[in-house]
Amino acid sequence: MTAPAAGGPLAAALASLAELDGVASEFKGMVSVTLPKHRIVEALEAVKAAGLVMLTDIFGIDYLTYPGHRGKRFAVVYNVHDISGAARLFLRVELDDGESLPTATEVWPGANFMERETYDMFGVVFEGHPNLRKLLTPEDLEGHPHRKDFPLGESPTLFNDGRFIDPPAFRAGLMGKDPGLTGWKGGAREGVRSSHGTLPQGPEEGGEP
């Protein structure tokens, strides 16, 4: 691995993570450190103190069908960097199906929505999260769409507030092959039919301002 600049935030972060049993690696210039799951909150606190003060993403990886993979099925990755973006580091935790992680919301409050998305897409539970619930998919959708064993196919999706998407019609509308019927509540884009009425007209169309 290429040595980071001496005295910089990346070097300081890597030194701290080595004391937390972190194992560093580099791929195409991107430095990552794999940590035991019980050390992840300490690790995030350490890199923040070292100057990597921005957490811009938390995402999951499912290695179920990855060729030659022999480790645990999942990884959760934290993308942290300094204000300039010049010093960047990925913290990784590997998990078996059903294993959970402690929440990072007390280190970075912005982790709230990132953890909810990872929970929704992969089913990873973040213990201590203040409001761990789905973020992107309907509450009654079974399964987690970014898992490699999630069944592929298309079916109409009904959302809690009455909106729905019929996949073939919606896709045809987006591609311009058919006006489509999206069911988006509140009106429709130009050229798209809606089951919920039309958008309010502005003054230029003769409507109320």
Order of alpha helices (4+ residues) and beta strands (2+ residues): alpha-beta-beta-alpha-beta-beta-beta-beta-alpha-beta-beta-beta-alpha
